[in-house]
Amino acid sequence: MEKSVASRDEDQSVQVEGVLDRLFPSRDVRRVLFITPPDVDATLFSFDTAKRGRYSNYPPYGLMSLATSLRSKGVTVDVVSLNSSVLKAAQISESAETFDFDGAWQSDLDAALSRDAFDMIGITCMFTQTHDAFQDVCDRVKKTLPDVPVIVGGVHVTNALTSSATADQFLEAMTSVDAYFVYECDDAIERFVDVVRGEQPTDALRQLHLKTPTGLLSFTGRTLPGSESLDRIPAHDLGDPREWSAWGKVGAYTFLRDPEDVYATVLSNRGCRAQCTFCSVRNFNGVGVRRRNVQSVIDELLMLRYEFDVRHIMWLDDDFLYDRKASLKLLNEMVRQNVDLTWDCTNGVLASSCTDEMIAAAVASGCLGLNIGMESGNPDMLRKIRKPASVKTLLSAADVLRRYPEIFARVFLIIGFPHETFRQMRDTYEVSAEMGLDWYQIQVLQPLPNTPIFDEMVEAGLFDISDFKEIRYSGGTYGRAAKRTEDGRDMLDRDFKSVFSMGGDADVVPKPLFEDVWAYLNFHLNYLKISQETRPVKLDQYRRYLAHITDVIAPNDALAHYYLGYIQKTLDGSAQPDLVNRLRGLMSSSSFWSSRFADFDLSIDDIDSAAA
């Protein structure tokens, strides 16, 4: 006879108590170490790129938020960022030969593990590309402290475990892990501590998978952090903000500030009103947006500014300007209470939020740059991927932003959606050109586990998940596209000048052409318009950004060198000789760039005063 629900619950409770007795013999949690792994493992890491300061080095904001939650339970928390460890080691190493990627993070991890007797080790993983490094860190922790429970969580963990396509492969790889949290676990981890201490029954557990010899004990009930949790200020004292910006980038707009400035990140709300099929925010944060109390955000900003000397912050929000009234109140209070910071929205804002009233308030409160998530300019594709914007909305937002030149406005574009045609990609180009904003961040679609588009592509045989470790970003500073950008894109053999004539309107763009489309869009949307720009504020922004490209992002990009020289000549009367010499070196060593310059009727003599 089948057991009653009460009997099954009692059996599970007995199992859970047995697992907790094994993991926590004292049945208490008094000291916890939180760890962020390096963003990638050694195989994807470039010493030269790190040395130039191109890689991101974000503060472990999520772990600092969890630290505040645990402190409310009397738990002492330490945090170590191993991403910062490898970036710092690269910066201070004299050469690639003296740099030891694994040695850098392993020595800092070992030092942290020996610092105290920890009751629990928590390790987070946000990005799919971090998986290998994440696994290496988990394995080393368990090998070093085999009797201390290893608990993991984060966006990558959530996406992998909640997708039937990847869960088994993920669990097979993570042999050193004792328990998995999914989704936001501010409240769930407090409940966990209570259950370990015997202060709540086992059925209070949420969003947790406990490993047993026979499988997982899963508590799939979800508890979203409420206002009390959201309004707590993260434990910024567990890290030094000067460290983050000293060894890497914090956001995409550091080129607009002094390199010596201190940068930080802040989150004013969680979630996003959109339902984009390629995005995992809705899966991780749930439906809708939950805002912090405005004064709690202001208090955090004031603390960062006046206690840690932070001068610029990047908003981590996925929908920063959600709720017109609350957003305006926040921006106006930043001015009224003299926060005295500049800020950016690297993660992007929704086009519908960009009204004159909102953007004027953004400028007044210190906005230097923001990104708009456009993705496609084709109406059918926008509907298919469930973007909460129409072409009309996108053009309207662009009209507003062009009236505020103080803001460097960038646009996210994605190419390579399933069954995307030449006509649809050309629509993206044409709408982008009509918008006329400052820069277009173009990437090839990278489907993330447990998103609708990922499931669609797997079912249609468009995406191979046979090797879990190969599910990585194509974009970003560690992505495949980044490496090709640094190399100057010499792999493009075809004339991408006429890329949209390579197929009929209804033909699906073949994958081998994605690189050519990328190059076409990059030149025509980003570089070509610079020669028509006359506004001093924009020319100064472009000069700063192009110098950032030539010095940090892509030293082999001849187009960036050429247009930086053009701006120098326009503003100063002549291009800097060392820049011209570097460009001549790139042209003489690359038939690719020689051909491309001929295609677009560009000549070094245009910017070389000596030649003139």
N, C-alpha and C positions, 0 to 999 in steps of 0.2 A: 504494500500500500504506500502511495506517495506521502511523503512527510508533509505536515502542515506548514504554513508560512511561518508560524511562531517557532516551530522546531528547526526549520532551515535557518532562520535568523539567529537562533540560539547556537546552532552549530557554527555559523560564520563568526559569531562573537567569540566563541571559544578559540577558533582558529586565529582570529586577529590578536587576541590576548596572548596566544602562544608566540606569534611573530614578534609582537612588541616586547615580550619578556626576553626573547632572544636578542633583538636589536638594542634594547635599552634595559640592561640588567638592573639598573638602579631605578627604573621607571621614572626618570626625570630628564629634563632638558634644561641645562643651565648655561652651556656655552656652545655656540655654533660658529662654524667657519663657512662663509659663502665665497664661491669662486666663479669668476668668469674666465673661460678658456681663451687662448689666442683665437682670433677670428678665423684663421685657417691653419692647416698644418704646414710643415716645412716644404712640401712639394708645390704648394701654391704661393708661397711667400717669396717676394723679390727683395733682396737686400738693397739694391739700387733704388727701388721705389720707396722703401721705408726710409732710406737715407735722405731722400728728397722731401720727406714729410708728407707724402701723398696719402698714406693709409689713415683711415679713421681711428680715433681713439676715444670712443664715447665713455663717459662715466657710467658705472654700473647702476643706473638709476633704479631699475626694477629691484635689484638686490638691496639697495639702500632703502627703498620703500618697505621691503619685507623686514629689513632690520628694525625699522621703526615699529612695525607690527609686533615683532618678537620682544622688543624692549618693553612694550606695554605688558608683557607677560613675565617680566623680570629676567629675560634671557640676555646674556652678554653676547654680542655679535662682532666678529671680525670679517673684513672683506678684503680679498686680494684679486687684482686684475692681472691675469697672466698675459692679456693682450698688451697692456702697458709694459709688461716686463720685456717682451720681445721687441717692441718698438723702441724702448729706451736702449736696449742692448745694441740694436742696429745703429741708433743715432750716435752712440759713444764709441762704437767700434771703428777702427781706422780703415778696415778693408773687409771685403766679403770673406777673405781667408781667415780673419781673426774672429769673425762673427759665428756664434754657435746658437742656432735657433732653438733647438731642443734643450740645450744646456741652460739657456736664459730662463725659460719658463720653469724648467724642472728645478733649478736651484732656488728660485723664489717660492715655488710651491713647497719644496721640502722645508724651507725656512718657516713658512707659514704653518705647516703641519706640526712642526716641533715647538711651536710657540706656546702651546697650552694643551691641556687634556680636553679635547672636544667631545661633546656628546653626539654631535651630528655634523656631517659635511653636506652642504647644499651646493649643487653645481647647476648653472643655467646654460641654456643654449638657445639663441634667438634665430640664427640663420642656418639654412640647409647646408651652405658651404662650410660651416663650422663643424660639421658632424665628425670628421676624422679627428680633429684636434680635441673636441669634446670627449670622444671615446678614449683617446690617449690619456687625458687628464683623469677621467674616472678610473681607468685601469691603474694609474700610478697611485692615486689616492688609496684605492683598495689594497694594493700591494704593500703600501707603506703602513697603513692603519687598517688591517683586515677586520678588526673588531668594532670599528666605528661605522655606523650606517651611512651609506651614500644615498642621498635623496636628490633627484633631478627634476627640472621643470623648465618652462620657457616656451616660446612660440614654436620652435622646431620640434621639441618634445611633444607638444600638443598636436601639431599637424601630423606628425608621424604616427602617433598612437591612435588618433581619432580617424585615420584613413584606413579602410580595409585593405587598400592596395599596398601600404607600406608598413603596417603595424608589425607583422610577423618578422620581416627583415630587420626592423629596428630593434625589436626585443632580442632577437638572436645575437645582434652585435653588442648589446649593452649588458654583458655578463657581469660587470662589476657593480651594478646598480641594485639597490635594495627596495627602492620605492620611487614612484613617478607621480608628480603632481601635474595636472593639466589645467589650462586656462589661467586666469588671474587667481593667485592663491593667497592673497593677503589675509582673508578671513579663514580660508581652508587650513592654512598652516597654523593659525592660532587654535583652531579646533583640534588639529593634530596634536599639538603640545598638551592641550587639556586632556585628550584621551590617553596619551602616554602617561600623564601624571595621575590618571584615574579620576580626573575632575569632571569628565563627561563620559557617557557610555560610547561604545564603539559605533553605534548607529549615528553618531554625530559627525562621523568622518564624511568628507566631501571631496570630489575631484581627485581621488587618490587611487593608485594601483599599488598594492603591496605584493612583493614577490614571495612565493612559497616554493617548496621543492616540487610541487605538483602544478604550479601555474600562478595566476594572479588572483588576488582578492581585490575586487574592484568596487569602488564607491563612486558611482557615476552622478549622483546628485550634485547639483551646481549651486554655488552661493556666490553671487556677485558682490564685490566690495561696495558697501553703502557709503553714505556721506561721511560718516565718522572715519572710515578708513581712508577715503579719498582725500580728506582735508588734512591728514597728518603729513607733516613735512618730512621728506626722506632724510636719512641720516648722512648728510653731506660731510659730517665730521669724520666719517670712515674713509675718506679719501681726500687728497689734496687737489683742488681744481687746477692748480698750476701744473700738475703732472699730466693731466689729460691733454692740454693744449701744447705742452712742451714737446711731447713725443709723437704727436699725430694731429689729425684734423678733428674738429668738433663742428660738424655741419659743412655745408657747401659754400659758405659765404665768407670764409676767413680772409679771403683776398681783399675784402673791403675794409678790413680793420688792420691795425698795427700787428705785425707778427708776434710782438712781445705781450700782447693783451692776453688776459685770462678768460677762458670760455667755459661755459657750463650748459647743461640741458635742464629743461623744466617741462612738466606735463600739467596742463590745466584741465584737461578732460580725457576721458577714455571712451574709445569706440568711434564709429563713423556712421552717419546716416545713410551712406551709399551701400549698394549691394553688388559691387563690381565682381564679376565672375572669376577674375584672376587674382583677387586679393583675399588674404586670410584674416584680416582684421575682424570681420564680422564673426568668424568662427571662434577666434580667441577671446574677443571682448563681449560677444553677445550682440543682440539687436539694440540699436539706438546708441545714444551718447549720454554719458553721465558726467556732469560738470562738478568741479570742485567749487567750494565757496570762493568768491572773488578775493576776499581779504586773506584767505589762507595762501592763495597764489602770490598776492602782493607781499605777504610776510616772508615767503620763501625768496622772492626776488630781492627784497631789502636785505635779507640775511646774506645772500650770495654776494650782493654788491658791496656791503659795508663790513662784513666779517671776513669774506674771502677775496675781496678785491676783483670780483668778476666784472668784466666790462661788456660782455656780449653773451647772449643766450640763444640757443636753438630750441624752439618749441618742438617737443616730441609728438605733439598731438597729430592724429590722423585726420581730424576735422576741426582745426583750430578755431575757425570763425563760426562754428555751430552756435545757434541761438543769438540772433542779432542783438537783443537787449543786453544779455549777459556779456557778450563779446565787447560791445561798446563800453559797458561799465568797466571791464577789466582794462581796456586800453586807456580810457580816460583816467582811471585811478592810478595807472602807471605814471601819468603826467602829474596829477594832483599831488601824489605822495612822493614825488621826486625820486623815482626808482633809478633814473639816470643810467639806463642800459640801452644798448642797441640790440636788435633781435632779428631772427630770420625764421622762416618756415620752410626748411629743407624738405620735410615730409610732404608738404603741399597743402593747398586749400582748395575747396570746391569753387568752381567758377561762379556759381550763383551767389556766393557770399561777397563777391567783389563789387560792392556798390560804392558810389562816391562817398557816402557818409562813412562807410567802414574803412575804406582805403585812406581817406583823410585822417581818420583817427589812428590808423596804423602808422602813417608817416609821423604824426605828432608824437607818438609814443616810442619811436626809435626804429621802425622797420627799415632794414636795408635791402632785404631780398625775400622773395617768396616764389614757390613753385605752384603751378596750376596743373592738376591732373587732367589732361585732355585725352591722351592715349590715341584716339582716332578722330578723323574729321569726316568720316562717312556716317550719315544718319542711321543706316541699317546696322552698321557695326556697333555704333554707340548703343543702340537698343539691344543688340545681341549680347553685348558684354555688360549690360545693365548699368551704364554710366548715367548718373543723375544729371546729365547736361545734354543740351541740344546744341547744334551748330550756332543757333541764334544766341544762346546763353554764353557760349565761348567767345563769340565775337563781341558781345556786350561787355563781358569782363575785360577783354583786351582794350576796348574803347576807354574804359575807366582807367586801367593801369597806365595807358599811354599818357594820361593827363597828370600822372605823378611820376616824373622821371627820376625822382630820388630813389625809387625802388628799382632794383635790378630784377626784372620779372622773367622767370624761366618757365618752360612748359615741358611736361613729361609726355613723350610719344612712345608708343609701342608698335612695332611691326612684327608680322609673322603670326597673327591670329589664325586659328584653324580656318582653312579654305578662304583666306583673304585674297582678293583679286587685285589685278593691276589698277582697276578703276578705284577701288577702295583705298589703296595706298596713295594713289594720286590725289584723291580727295583730302587725305591727311596733309599732303604737301600744300595743296591749294588753300585750304582753310588756315593752316599755320602761317603761310605767307601773308594772307589777308589780315591775320591777327597782328602781325608786325611787332611781336614782343622781343625781348632781348636775347634769349638763348633757348635752344631746344635740346633737351636731354633725350636722346634717342636710344632705345635698346630693343633687342630682339626678345620676344616673349619668352619668359622662363616660367612654366607652370609650377605652382607650389602645391605640395600634397594637401589633400582635403579641401581643395577649392573646386567649384563647379567646372572650371575650364580644364583642370587637371584630370578630373574624372572623365570628362567628355573626350579628351585627347587619348587617354588610356583605352577607353572603350572603342574608339575609332582606329586604334593602332597607330596613332600619330606620335606616341611617346613611349619609349622603352624604359620600364622600371626594373629590368632584370638585375641591374646593379644599383642598389640603393645609394651607394656613395657617389654615383655620377649625377644625382639629382642636385645640381648646383646652379647658382645664378650665372647667367651669361653676362649680366650687367654688374655694375658696382666696381669698386676699386680692385677686387680680387677676381672679378669675372673674366670670362674668356675674351670679351670685347676690350677690356682694359689692357690686356697684354698686347692685343693687336693694335690698339691706339698708340701705345708707347713705341711700338715698332714702326710706326709711320704708315701702317696699312699697306705695306708693300705687296701683300698677297693679292691685291685686286688687279687682275690681268686685263679685265674688260674696261671699256670706256663707259664709266658710270654716268657720263654727261647725258647720255640718251637712254638711261635705264628703263624709263617708262614706255619706250617704244619697242621693248623686247617681247611684248606679248599683247594679246587683245584685251579689251576692257574686262571681259567676263572670264578670262583665264586666271587660274590661281597662280600666284607668284611662287615659283619653285624655290625651295630652301637655299640652293646654291646662289641665288640672286639676292638674298637678304643683305649680304655684305655690300653689294653694289648700291642697293637702295639706301642703306645706312649712309654710305659715302655721299651719295647724291643729296640727300636731305641735309647732311651736315654742312656741305659747302653752300647750297642754295639758301638754306634757312639761317645759318649761323654766320658765315663769313661774307657772303656777297653783299649783304646790306650795309656792312661797316663802311664801305667806300661812299655811301650816300648819307652817312650820319654827320650832322653838323652841330648838334647840341653839346655844349662843353661838358655837362654833367654825364652824358652818355659816353662821350669819348673818353672821359676819365675812367668810368666804370670798365669800358672795354680795354683800356690800357692796363688796368689792374688785372682783369681776368685773363687777358692774353699773356701777360707776363707770368701769371700763375700757371697757365698751360705750358708755356715754353720752359719754365724753370722746374715745375713740379709734376704736372699731369702727363705731358707728352713731349719730352725734349726733342723728339724726332719729327714733330708735326711741322712741316714746312709752311703750311697755310697760316698757322698761328704766328710763326715768325714773320711772314710777309705782312700780315695785317697789323701786327704790333709795330713793325717798321713804318707802315703807312700812317698809323696814328701818331707815332713819334714825329714823323715828318710834318704832319698836319699841325700838331700842337707846338712843336719845338723848332721846326724849320729843317730838321734833318733826322734821319734814323741813326741810332747809335752804331758806330762802326763794328763793335763786337757782335751785335745782332746780325748785321749784314754779312759778316764773315761766317757766322754760324749757318746762316741760310745758304750761302754759297757752298759751304761744306756739305750740307744736306743734299743740295741739288747735284753736286758733282758725284756724289756717292750713290745716287738713287735714280735709276731710269724711270721708276714709277713717278716720282715727283716732277721730273723733267717733262714727262708726258702730260701729267695733269696740269702743270702750269701752261703748257702749250694749248691744251684743250680750252682753258679758260682765259687765254690771252693775258697772262700775268708775266711780268718780267722783273727780275731783281733790280734792273736799272730804274724801275719806277720809284723805288724808295732809296736808292743809293745816290747820295748827293755827289759823291766822287765821280760816279759814272756820268752824271748830268753835267 
